[in-house]
Amino acid sequence: MLRWIILVLLVFAFDLYAFQTIRTLTKSYWIYVIYWLASTYVVGNFVYYYANFVRGESFTHGHGYAVAFLVTLFVPKLILVLFMFGEDIVRFVLTILNKTANSDADTVAYSTSRRGFVSKIALGLAAIPLSSFIYGIYRGKYNYQVVKHVLYFEDLPEAFDGYKITQISDVHSGSLENREKIEYGIDLINEQESDTILFTGDIVNTKAAEMNKWVDVFAKLKAKDGKYAVLGNHDYGYYAYGGDADLNAKNQRELEEIHRKIGFDLLMNDNRQIERNGQKINLLGVENWGASRHFPKRGSLKETTKTIGDNEFNILMSHDPSHFDFDKMEVNKDDINNHDIVTNETNIVNFEKHIHLTLAGHTHGMQFGIEVPSLGIKWSPVKYRYPKWAGMYEVAGKYLNVNRGFGYLAFPGRIGIWPEITVIELKKGVNNA
């Protein structure tokens, strides 16, 4: 309880400083009342949902909107605080330079006028994130984007020239609300008429039961060569049941059954072959493997590829994009309990079979960022945690696509990083573009 009291006091001090901007521009009592009522409600609502939140409870829509209201209200206020703090520094320096406590009327008037001007600029700039957050919560999270890629491979079997894959990821069904909007997203996926649909994990937030009311919607997904899926870090029940092995196992059985009801062939360190005219490509699916020690490491490429021959065409589904670079990473010694990790001197992870294309998700692009492809602008804070965080990457002839996610988590919205449906067309040959 003490930490929450301290947090509330810190927020109040922050809010009081931001309030100076409002007070500079207006003397309206009612605006003051609205300001403080809104702040009190948002902070109180957040404390209400999180002060007594314990592991094992479901993360509800109420929890999500408590985060959304807090962020929507206080990020713009951060801009106000920064501007007013800068103004206070300038005033302090000018006061020292004037060396007087008895400024003449012109100096006082200038100072007051400047402060009012700065406050107007601060409010104008603060309106940008405020409107962005409101849009992101109301409409951005359903602003589905179809992102298309064409990839060329010299060793692609000829029968698969022009083969189309639709990738979706990170449904996070515990966060979903608007059935009509979700059905629109499903229809948009089906409109792509891809040969197969690949889902790269995190179908729920914490518990398998979250997906029950959405099974009939996602069961409408159609693809000629079937629908395949893997598990993400949220799918194991760890965030709900912690280390309770029995509850985790029960949750996973329920989750596997949900995948079957939807029509997903769930690959858990396993592979499938898709055949055409006597030729084949391999679909590989590993359980979750993330470089971070905070995420479950149950994926094993060695197990997944044990029946795969050399010189075959392989597409891997692996939820966490850090798996793509794990042959270049040093891994914490505590994590050497995974089949993919070789206990050599440097503890470098390694695997043997050639993977032509890896499909991942996990990052959501942090659901916040700026992307303007025509100007080459692509930025999100998540890049400082995941160097490969969204879109298509190519390293030494191997490709990684990081899907931005279909749903959303914690913050019930998206700003600049829109929900994604990826369509990848495989072509035989060399890209001469």
C-alpha positions, 0 to 999 in steps of 0.5 A: 500500500505504501508504494501506491501512496508514494506513486499517487503523491508523485503523480499529484506533484507532476500534475500540479506542475502541469496545471500551471499551464492551464492556470496561466491561460485561464481563470475559469473555475470550471476548467480547473474543476474539470482538470482535477476531476479528470486527473483524480478519476484516471489515477483512482481508476488505475489504482483501483484496478492494479493495487489489488491485482494478483497473479492468477487473475485475468487481465480484463478490459477494465485493466486495459482501459485503466492503462489507456486513460492514464497514458492518454491523459499524462503523456500530453501533460508530460509535454506541458511539464517539459515546456513549463520547466524550460520556461522556469529555467529561463526565468531563473537565469534572466532573474540572476542576470538582471540581479534584481528582485524589483523588476520594473513593470515592463520586465514583469509584463514581458515575463508574463506575456512570454509565459502565456505564449509558451503555455499556448505552444505547449498546449498545441503540441500536447494536443497532438499525442492526445488526439493520437491516443484517442484515435488509436484507442477508438479506431487505430486498433482496427485499422487492419493493413495488408502488407505484401512481400514478394520473395525470390529463391533460386532453390524454391521447388518449381511447383511452388512458384507463386505460392502465397502465404498469409501470416497473422500473429498475436491475436490476444483474444482476451483484449478483443471487444468489437465482434463486427470489427474482428469479423471484418479483419477475418474477412480481409484475411480470407479475401487474400485467397492465400494457399495457406494461413500461418499463425505465429502465436499468442492467441490469448493474454493469459488463459485459454478460456479467453478464446472461447467466445471467438472460436466461431469467428476465427474458424471462418479462416480459409486456405487451400492448403490448411491453417497452421499455428505455433504457441507464443509466450502468452499461451502457456498460462505462466502469466496467470498460474505462475509455476503451478504445473497442474494448472499450466498443463490444464490450460495448455490442454484447453488451448490445444483443443481451441486450436483444433476447433478453429482448424489450426494444425498446432505445430509444437516442435514439429513439421509438416510437408505441403506437396504439389506435383510431387514436390514439397516444402516444409513448414516448421513450427517451434514452441516459444523460444525467446532470448530474454530469460523472462520468456519460456524456452520450450522451442527446439529446432533440433527436435523440429528438424530431425526428420528434415533432410538436407537441401530442402525448402524450409519455412519456420514459424517461431513466435519471438524474432530474437530466435532468428539471431540466436546463433549470434547471441550469447545466452545466459548460463541459466538458460542452458536447458534448451535443446537449441543451446550448445554448452560450449565455451561461449554458450552460443546457440546454434542449429544446423538446417538451412531456414529460408524464411522465418515468420515471427511476431511478439513485438506488436511494434509496441503498438506505437511508432512512426512509419512513413515508407515513402520517406524511409521513416520507421521507428518505434521504442521497441527497436531498442529491445528488438533490433528486428521488430517489424517488417521483412529483414534479410541476412545472408540470404535468409529472410525474417518477417516480423508481423506487427500483430492482429490484436493488442495487449495492455494498451487497448489501441494502436498509434502509428503501428497498425494491425497487420495481415502479411501476404508473402508470395514465393517466387522461383529465381533471382530478384532483378529489381 
